[in-house]
């Protein structure tokens, strides 16, 4: 189960999926198809192994675990917080199953705070799994409860106002980051 | 590096090449559509199988009563004629058979031993279907081409149609058999599969066993037609043959005609066999609650086994010879049952085996990181470029789905743009409907790719959540084929981003196996 957020990972994960045995569920964030922020240099024959997260931005005060489009929200929000003197690490999971538990744990033990950002519903979403994992494996290192930001518990309405109210965005991720940092 | 493990299709092609060289095993060389007149030896062999199937069918409930297993058993009694005919038509190691859960006699006649039947029934480690992972009465033996992929009624029509596409693409003479009950024809995915097979003239024989009920639901609640095959009468390439499923010779004649039609390349066939259900739907059902005594007596009176026994007696076999067969069958059953009960059980620790299939591991980018400099490209360009590179790299790749390719159009978002021009219509093609991606799941190759379907999660869930586990975990093998199913997610692209009309797409790669 893989979810790329950048063009290079889109290519690399697709190559691995097409060469691997068995089924790969490849989630394509169509919002990113022609988005400038998802553009990347793609090296020849690039391949991304399953179960390898990628630290898209290094930081020391807070770890954001994200995949798909919210990786970009997290990067934008981290940029803003840097101006306020806060250093945020953004871990792009890229692969949900297998999951790079090692990279997640290493990052949280370093920053002592964790926010999960995804487009999934917060209630019953995959972030609950991530929060539990961090709680179980990093409890003694945490300075704040693991927080989550994602979609509201309701279907996505077609009107843009309804859509915006439901889905996460950079402002919502920024607000969630601030809350975890302020705890 | 290309995928080097032979697929079942390739194995079958190789087996076929050997058979063709030897001048045997080819349906095209058989006299076609001639009613069979089996000799005494043939009749004896057929009676042995039909009787042995019944012995197993009658004994199966005992294992549950003794708390040994077989907690799901759907009796085959009353379907014996068509099941024997279907099993005998199947050529082990060459053809493919997708049976349903009532097909015990089919599987016995197709090449499973009584011991293998019981090993599946009581969920042993050595069960050829799944090592005890799949339900009982879900018989399979992938080594000879018998697959049992899903318990969802009629779901395997899709696998059969997809595999038929593979057989056709690789120019094999194999025939794909798919068997199901009449009520499962009401499933939407059966329509997709049968219409798709008709459209592409795929070498699939759909065998429909009509016993009048879907569990307790009478046939009249399924459709207005008395014979549900008539729902498919408008399909131009599908040959529909009705037969008496109680009568093995009539069923064999229908099978022969179906096979001749399919082998000619004219299209798929549907053999619609009228049966009776002598028992309940399964051991979870109690048919006395909805069938009266007269109906049950009539079903019992129509039992194919004594009917065929009488035919054998009238055509050269003696009472003593039939008795000898029955005695030998009872002994064979006893020996098989003893061995099966003593067979090893699966170990609890094995539950984690084959959950995630072995991924391909490249050497160049061990962590999936790089420091490449150059011109950035968009996400969609990266997808299109990589698809093309992989299609050049591996000729056994396919991509299909709704709106895949039509002249300059290449997918709803142009992800597959230019692919049909470069790789041809044999590898890049439209599927008949948004959801028929799933109908071609078992497609033509080691790797195939599908783009389709906005509504992957809900309406298609039987086809997406049913079969994939069956591809590696349930058969307890690591041989599940490559299959990348991509589901565009996230924010409504109806408003943004896309220059073309927006929808979502699914990509899926698959191989027969």
Interface residues (C-beta under 8 A of the other chain):
Chain A: X3 X4 X6 X7 X8 X9 X10 X11 X12 X14 X15 X16 X17 X18 X19 X20 X21 X22 X23 X24 X25 X26 X27 X28 X29 X30 X31 X32 X33 X34 X35 X38 X39 X40 X41 X42 X43 X45 X46 X47 X48 X49 X50 X52 X54 X68 X69 X94 X97 X98 X119 X156 X158 X160 X163 X167
Chain B: X1 X3 X5 X356 X357 X358 X359 X360 X361 X362 X364 X365 X366 X367 X368 X369 X370 X372 X373 X374 X375 X376 X377 X378 X379 X380 X381 X382 X383 X385 X386 X387 X389 X390 X394 X397 X413 X415 X447 X449 X468 X471 X472 X478 X479 X480 X481 X482 X483 X484 X485 X486 X487 X488 X489 X490 X491 X492 X493 X494 X495 X496 X497 X498 X499 X502 X504 X505 X507 X508 X509 X510
